[in-house]
């Protein structure tokens, strides 16, 4: 390609989906490419320089990566502070932000939080405008925008482009943007227009020249009643729906691109730009100059901004913040309870050692997982975006984060954990210094944990890989700390590891603090015996410390070393972040071999296998007196969303709801489809009735079986499946009751793929933030295609054409019209329709949820003409009416004038009584879902039968799993990695007294696989759950089918790794070569991993907040591991009873009884004998007897199996209760 873009101009790149618009924009913006798959040749010059970094530039990416708990105004204020270092006063920053808010139409949502899937906030269009405003804050000389109008109604899209045009001319900016559906008056705004098709440049010149050029090459653009952009996109887009269309459109595109290539070949070489022509980077003028050409906030100011913003974010997320503190308090109290004043006999000393292990190691591990998860989920995504914008530094981010967390977490977590544990366990109280040393140790250990979490997330933003790194690091650390294996008995080749393991220093510090100058119960019991030192030597602090491999009064060195580890690890994390940047706009792409022949005419079976009822003429939908109010429970704020909405949507027609952003379109669609539900943060109250033909419904929650729904968000799609696979699996489920043959079902799938224009991406993975897949527009079409498979009788669609080019949007509307003619009633929200004559009922909503009009196109033209707003000729009617019922907040005068116009339109509609919805003559009141199913027996959806759903989901989950190498690595390596590390550190076991501790250690480490099961669940279950929720709400598949298919999929990743684990334990570490022991290790560890997965399912289902869910699960796992039997040996009767519900408890005691048998001989070395020459243990039975670990093996074998079933049964009940709870909320919200 060869072209030039003038300074101070605005350029658009248009073309169909997959034409290369984003790729060209990335090239121009000098974005980072994956050099293994993308190659760039040629040169790009900015003025006379090939280095874009010397010019202040900004890039608006397609994704809206925003902080959900900040308001719109706060987001812009922080961006202004980061990006504009010469802003000297808060007043100037506020003025700049206020102007941007007004310019971009964000006034009414300025103080609304951004929101996300768990928090109601800005609409999709408002987030888009906020993303644009974020980049305009920095006053870039060159601004690149990727689809900035996606999700905006036509009026706000026009206002945005007007603003960009004004900015380009007034402030000397060069703006380049890709855009899908520019309306005619937007198209005129561009100085340069680039037209792309399949990576070929078809035109790259001025707007004025475009009409002459295309007329000269034989494709004149009609001057009347046609949007030039729509015409041009139709001209160069390849239509793959039929073979004839494909051949014709391909020939046309090749001709147009060839003619322009011939013109490009005649272009002269790039000439140097004179100094006078060089684009200015100045700000808004010399008066009140607040910008600088390049640079960002000084480091200290940046640091202050990070700290203030982080503190506000933690204040705005009370559940996340409080859960982190409560986790420490809860864990502290439970740990204190488990190890409550154990005494100082043999069992008590073992329990004291275990309690110190909990404090130095296990507690820190839980926070390691929490920190890693929240970094991967959001924090580093925002960091990557802001760093890519050049407004923050790695040191500023790291130091600012740690200082802010120091204030809210790093001090509070150690103190709320240290106080209950220290005094409940009964640690030393003869001097306050022991407590403060204990607290200081936990404080520094926790700091080091956060640094390790940062390092893991810096290596991989994929939470499955990051948590795997954390887990393997934790296993390595625990092997060196001296708790589970005597440091002196470590194999020579790993003995040095303790010196580079921070947990060895941490645990040694607490051991030395507790046991220096310590004497156990034996000294008190034999106080009068002159040989007390000989008799009680094994109960002395010096003996305990020596056996653990530490030293008395070991204080300053370990603390300083751990502090050095913290600083070094945090520095290393910074180095990794610096040299391993992530470009969030690019990724990898994978394709499969599959083609669809569009020469074949596909005859789709039309006979409905269901019985035909009296409702076979379709279903009309009437709504009457709809009011909807939302009450925010925090602050008790109430807002009315919909006000007395009435409409008559025609049966077997394509009906639309139009209105500006914030008019309540999506809320109305959610309400009448039965999908609106209250939450912990907000509750909905509604009034009104809905009529399906003559059937009256007041409880909207019961209508779901009658309706299908395409949501506005497409992030629930499974990223590891291709487009064709996604549709094929959906067809197997949705058409399962139609009794179609495999060939007939394949025909339907391929026809839908062709109709939706998805043939060229049929083999492409859907993708996500980490895997480059299909575009946003293609995801939109995929979501629609899934619903079109089953030809539902009532179909709701929320912005189905958002993010699509004009040709594709038109193709989708055509498909929907065909569906409507076949008997489906369609109701959809839409932003930019080409024309309105193709729709049945048109409902216009103004801001505030008020009806401005309801009726047909002819009635609309007549109505607006009568009230003084005649429709001009050659004007897009949809754009015209949206402009009329929208108001502009660019300044106070314009706002007052446009508000008056909107109020007049609303008043005139109300004066005419609008459309009076009358009750049908033969009205039947429907009060339950069963009654609705009976009345509409031929129309209601039925989920696939259990076996069908199970078989399809099993295959779908398996394909998705084997495609995601990160999840496979994480699932397999959690168990195998632990087995390998244990083998390295414990091989081979000896037979002296010290080896008893080592055997206890390796057995105790086996139950840490409980965490592995939980982490396996965190890596894969949430996305499968979200997709299932969407299918379940659409009555596609049953809970049982999903539940058991997931169970079968996970089993191979539990059975085979645990089998190899058992091999490593017996043959690698050196347990007895015994078949019963081998089977015991294999079976019980498999059960433990499976139980951890069950726990993950339960809490990830019950709790929607992922960070809070991880916190709760981690606490449960820690308690179970701690109480399993070899750490706390002095449990009270209540905790012992609770312990019988824990699979780790049965695992530990079964393996312990299989290991410590009479055949296990234990020798005493001279320095291990008592004063009388006796040995503490002679065989394995002595160990079981002395520690009270002998159990009924038959009973324990039965109980561990029962507990595994109960764990999984509980997760099934959680899933069923969760979905039932959602339905009950809908009922109670009416």
FENNOR-V770815 format. One record per backbone hydrogen bond with DSSP energy under -0.5 kcal/mol. NH is the residue of the N-H (numbers start at 0). CO is the residue of the C=O. If there is no record, write none. Layout:
NH_CO + NH_CO
This chain:
8_5 + 10_174 + 11_191 + 12_176 + 13_11 + 13_193 + 15_195 + 18_15 + 23_19 + 24_20 + 25_21 + 26_22 + 27_23 + 28_24 + 29_26 + 30_25 + 34_32 + 36_33 + 37_33 + 45_48 + 46_44 + 47_45 + 48_45 + 51_49 + 53_50 + 54_51 + 57_141 + 59_143 + 60_58 + 64_62 + 65_63 + 67_65 + 69_66 + 71_108 + 71_111 + 72_109 + 74_70 + 75_71 + 76_72 + 77_73 + 78_74 + 79_75 + 80_76 + 81_77 + 82_78 + 83_79 + 84_82 + 86_83 + 87_85 + 92_88 + 93_89 + 94_90 + 95_91 + 96_92 + 97_93 + 98_94 + 99_95 + 100_96 + 101_97 + 102_98 + 103_99 + 104_101 + 105_100 + 106_100 + 108_105 + 109_106 + 111_108 + 113_69 + 114_67 + 115_118 + 118_115 + 121_112 + 121_113 + 126_122 + 127_123 + 128_124 + 129_125 + 130_126 + 131_127 + 132_128 + 133_129 + 134_130 + 134_131 + 135_131 + 136_132 + 137_134 + 138_135 + 139_134 + 140_55 + 141_55 + 142_173 + 143_57 + 144_175 + 145_59 + 146_144 + 146_177 + 147_177 + 149_146 + 151_148 + 153_830 + 156_152 + 157_153 + 158_154 + 159_155 + 160_156 + 161_157 + 162_158 + 163_159 + 164_160 + 165_161 + 166_162 + 167_163 + 168_164 + 169_165 + 170_166 + 172_167 + 173_140 + 174_8 + 174_172 + 175_142 + 176_10 + 177_144 + 178_12 + 185_182 + 186_182 + 187_183 + 188_185 + 189_186 + 190_9 + 191_9 + 192_204 + 193_11 + 194_202 + 195_13 + 195_193 + 196_199 + 198_18 + 199_196 + 201_194 + 201_199 + 202_194 + 204_192 + 206_190 + 209_205 + 209_206 + 210_206 + 212_208 + 213_209 + 214_210 + 215_211 + 216_212 + 217_214 + 218_213 + 221_219 + 227_225 + 230_226 + 231_227 + 232_228 + 233_229 + 234_230 + 235_231 + 236_232 + 238_236 + 239_237 + 242_597 + 245_241 + 246_242 + 247_243 + 248_244 + 249_245 + 250_246 + 251_247 + 252_248 + 253_249 + 254_250 + 255_251 + 256_252 + 257_253 + 258_254 + 259_255 + 260_256 + 261_257 + 262_258 + 263_259 + 264_260 + 265_261 + 265_262 + 266_263 + 277_273 + 288_285 + 296_81 + 301_297 + 302_298 + 303_299 + 304_300 + 305_301 + 306_302 + 307_303 + 308_304 + 309_305 + 310_306 + 311_307 + 312_308 + 313_309 + 314_310 + 315_311 + 316_312 + 320_316 + 321_317 + 322_318 + 323_319 + 324_320 + 325_321 + 326_322 + 327_323 + 328_324 + 329_325 + 330_326 + 331_327 + 332_328 + 333_329 + 334_330 + 335_331 + 336_332 + 337_333 + 338_334 + 339_336 + 340_423 + 341_338 + 348_344 + 349_345 + 350_346 + 351_347 + 352_348 + 353_349 + 354_350 + 355_351 + 356_352 + 357_353 + 358_354 + 359_355 + 360_356 + 361_356 + 362_357 + 364_360 + 365_361 + 366_362 + 367_363 + 368_364 + 369_365 + 370_366 + 371_367 + 372_368 + 373_369 + 374_370 + 375_371 + 376_372 + 377_373 + 378_373 + 379_374 + 380_377 + 381_377 + 382_378 + 383_379 + 384_380 + 385_381 + 386_382 + 387_383 + 388_384 + 389_386 + 390_385 + 391_385 + 396_392 + 397_393 + 398_394 + 399_395 + 400_396 + 401_397 + 402_398 + 403_399 + 404_400 + 405_401 + 406_402 + 407_403 + 408_404 + 409_404 + 410_405 + 412_408 + 413_409 + 414_410 + 415_411 + 416_412 + 417_413 + 418_414 + 419_415 + 420_416 + 421_417 + 422_418 + 423_419 + 424_420 + 425_421 + 426_421 + 433_430 + 434_430 + 435_431 + 436_432 + 437_433 + 438_434 + 439_435 + 440_436 + 441_437 + 442_438 + 443_439 + 444_440 + 445_441 + 446_442 + 447_443 + 448_444 + 449_445 + 450_446 + 451_447 + 452_448 + 453_449 + 454_450 + 455_451 + 456_452 + 457_453 + 458_454 + 459_455 + 462_460 + 465_461 + 466_462 + 467_463 + 468_464 + 469_465 + 470_466 + 471_467 + 472_468 + 473_469 + 474_470 + 475_471 + 476_472 + 477_473 + 478_474 + 479_475 + 479_476 + 480_476 + 483_477 + 488_485 + 489_486 + 490_984 + 493_490 + 494_490 + 494_491 + 495_491 + 496_493 + 497_494 + 498_495 + 499_496 + 500_497 + 501_499 + 503_500 + 504_500 + 505_501 + 506_502 + 507_503 + 508_504 + 509_505 + 510_506 + 511_507 + 512_508 + 513_509 + 514_510 + 515_511 + 517_514 + 519_538 + 520_343 + 522_519 + 523_519 + 524_520 + 525_521 + 526_523 + 528_525 + 531_528 + 533_530 + 534_530 + 535_531 + 536_533 + 538_535 + 539_536 + 540_517 + 543_539 + 544_540 + 545_541 + 546_542 + 547_543 + 548_544 + 548_545 + 549_544 + 553_550 + 554_552 + 558_554 + 559_555 + 560_556 + 561_557 + 562_558 + 563_559 + 564_560 + 565_561 + 566_562 + 567_563 + 568_564 + 569_565 + 570_566 + 571_567 + 572_568 + 573_569 + 574_570 + 575_571 + 576_572 + 577_573 + 578_574 + 579_575 + 582_580 + 583_581 + 585_582 + 587_769 + 591_762 + 593_591 + 596_594 + 597_595 + 599_596 + 601_599 + 602_600 + 603_601 + 604_602 + 608_606 + 615_612 + 617_614 + 620_648 + 621_690 + 622_646 + 623_688 + 625_644 + 626_624 + 626_686 + 627_641 + 628_684 + 629_638 + 630_682 + 631_629 + 631_636 + 632_630 + 632_680 + 633_680 + 634_632 + 636_631 + 638_629 + 640_627 + 640_638 + 641_627 + 642_848 + 644_625 + 646_622 + 648_620 + 648_646 + 649_647 + 652_649 + 654_652 + 654_825 + 655_840 + 656_827 + 657_842 + 659_844 + 662_659 + 667_663 + 668_664 + 669_665 + 670_666 + 671_667 + 672_668 + 673_670 + 674_669 + 675_669 + 678_681 + 682_630 + 684_628 + 685_1228 + 686_626 + 688_623 + 689_696 + 690_621 + 691_694 + 692_619 + 692_690 + 694_691 + 695_693 + 695_923 + 696_689 + 697_925 + 699_697 + 701_698 + 702_699 + 703_700 + 705_702 + 706_702 + 706_703 + 707_793 + 709_795 + 710_708 + 716_713 + 718_716 + 720_717 + 722_760 + 722_763 + 723_761 + 725_721 + 726_722 + 727_723 + 728_724 + 729_725 + 730_726 + 731_727 + 732_728 + 733_729 + 734_730 + 735_732 + 737_734 + 738_735 + 739_734 + 744_740 + 745_741 + 746_742 + 747_743 + 748_744 + 749_745 + 750_746 + 751_747 + 752_748 + 753_749 + 754_750 + 755_751 + 756_753 + 757_752 + 760_757 + 761_758 + 763_760 + 764_589 + 765_720 + 766_718 + 767_770 + 771_587 + 773_764 + 773_765 + 778_774 + 779_775 + 780_776 + 781_777 + 782_778 + 783_779 + 784_780 + 785_781 + 786_782 + 787_783 + 788_784 + 788_785 + 789_786 + 790_787 + 791_786 + 794_824 + 795_707 + 796_826 + 797_709 + 798_796 + 798_828 + 799_828 + 801_798 + 803_800 + 805_179 + 808_804 + 809_805 + 810_806 + 811_807 + 812_808 + 813_809 + 814_810 + 815_811 + 816_812 + 817_813 + 818_814 + 819_815 + 820_816 + 821_817 + 822_819 + 823_818 + 824_792 + 825_652 + 825_823 + 826_794 + 827_654 + 828_796 + 829_656 + 838_835 + 839_653 + 841_854 + 842_655 + 842_840 + 843_841 + 843_852 + 844_657 + 844_842 + 845_849 + 846_884 + 847_661 + 848_845 + 849_845 + 851_843 + 852_843 + 854_841 + 859_855 + 860_856 + 861_857 + 862_858 + 863_859 + 864_860 + 865_861 + 866_862 + 867_864 + 868_863 + 871_869 + 874_871 + 876_874 + 879_875 + 880_876 + 881_877 + 882_878 + 883_879 + 884_880 + 885_882 + 894_890 + 895_891 + 896_892 + 897_893 + 898_894 + 899_895 + 900_896 + 901_897 + 902_898 + 903_899 + 904_900 + 905_901 + 906_902 + 907_903 + 908_904 + 909_905 + 910_906 + 911_907 + 912_909 + 913_908 + 915_913 + 916_914 + 917_915 + 922_919 + 923_693 + 925_695 + 926_924 + 931_927 + 932_928 + 933_929 + 934_930 + 935_931 + 936_933 + 938_935 + 939_935 + 940_704 + 943_1035 + 948_944 + 949_945 + 950_946 + 951_947 + 952_948 + 953_949 + 954_950 + 955_951 + 956_952 + 957_953 + 958_954 + 959_955 + 960_956 + 961_957 + 962_958 + 963_959 + 963_960 + 964_962 + 967_963 + 968_964 + 969_965 + 970_966 + 971_967 + 972_968 + 973_969 + 974_970 + 975_971 + 976_972 + 977_973 + 978_974 + 979_975 + 980_976 + 981_977 + 982_978 + 983_979 + 984_980 + 985_981 + 986_982 + 987_1068 + 988_1068 + 992_1162 + 994_991 + 995_992 + 996_992 + 997_993 + 998_994 + 999_995 + 1000_483 + 1000_996 + 1001_997 + 1002_998 + 1003_999 + 1004_1000 + 1005_1001 + 1006_1002 + 1006_1003 + 1007_1004 + 1008_1005 + 1009_1006 + 1010_1007 + 1011_1007 + 1012_1008 + 1013_1009 + 1014_1010 + 1015_1011 + 1016_1012 + 1017_1013 + 1018_1014 + 1019_1015 + 1020_1016 + 1021_1016 + 1023_1019 + 1024_1020 + 1025_1021 + 1026_1022 + 1027_1023 + 1028_1024 + 1029_1025 + 1030_1026 + 1031_1027 + 1032_1028 + 1033_1029 + 1034_1031 + 1035_1030 + 1041_1037 + 1042_1038 + 1043_1039 + 1044_1040 + 1045_1041 + 1046_1042 + 1047_1043 + 1048_1044 + 1049_1045 + 1050_1046 + 1051_1047 + 1052_1049 + 1053_1050 + 1054_1050 + 1055_1051 + 1056_1051 + 1057_1053 + 1058_1054 + 1059_1055 + 1060_1056 + 1061_1057 + 1062_1058 + 1063_1059 + 1064_1060 + 1065_1061 + 1066_1062 + 1067_1062 + 1067_1063 + 1068_1063 + 1069_1064 + 1070_1064 + 1073_1071 + 1077_1073 + 1078_1074 + 1079_1075 + 1080_1076 + 1081_1077 + 1082_1078 + 1083_1079 + 1084_1080 + 1085_1081 + 1086_1082 + 1087_1083 + 1088_1084 + 1089_1085 + 1090_1086 + 1091_1087 + 1092_1088 + 1093_1089 + 1094_1090 + 1095_1091 + 1096_1092 + 1097_1093 + 1098_1094 + 1099_1095 + 1100_1096 + 1101_1097 + 1102_1098 + 1105_1103 + 1108_1104 + 1109_1105 + 1110_1106 + 1111_1107 + 1112_1108 + 1113_1109 + 1114_1110 + 1115_1111 + 1116_1112 + 1117_1113 + 1118_1114 + 1119_1115 + 1120_1116 + 1121_1117 + 1122_1118 + 1123_1120 + 1127_1121 + 1128_1126 + 1135_1131 + 1136_1132 + 1137_1133 + 1138_1134 + 1139_1135 + 1139_1136 + 1140_1137 + 1141_1138 + 1142_1140 + 1144_1141 + 1145_1141 + 1146_1142 + 1147_1143 + 1148_1144 + 1149_1145 + 1150_1146 + 1151_1147 + 1152_1148 + 1153_1149 + 1154_1150 + 1155_1151 + 1156_1154 + 1159_1156 + 1160_1158 + 1161_1177 + 1162_990 + 1162_1160 + 1164_1162 + 1167_1164 + 1168_1165 + 1169_1173 + 1172_1169 + 1179_1156 + 1179_1159 + 1181_1178 + 1182_1178 + 1183_1179 + 1184_1180 + 1185_1181 + 1186_1182 + 1187_1183 + 1187_1184 + 1188_1183 + 1189_1183 + 1192_1190 + 1195_1191 + 1196_1192 + 1197_1193 + 1198_1194 + 1199_1195 + 1200_1196 + 1201_1197 + 1202_1198 + 1203_1199 + 1204_1200 + 1205_1201 + 1206_1202 + 1207_1203 + 1208_1204 + 1209_1205 + 1210_1206 + 1211_1207 + 1212_1208 + 1213_1209 + 1214_1210 + 1215_1211 + 1216_1212 + 1217_1213 + 1218_1214 + 1219_1215 + 1220_1216 + 1221_1217 + 1222_1218 + 1223_1219 + 1224_1220 + 1225_1221 + 1226_1222 + 1227_1223 + 1228_1224 + 1229_1226
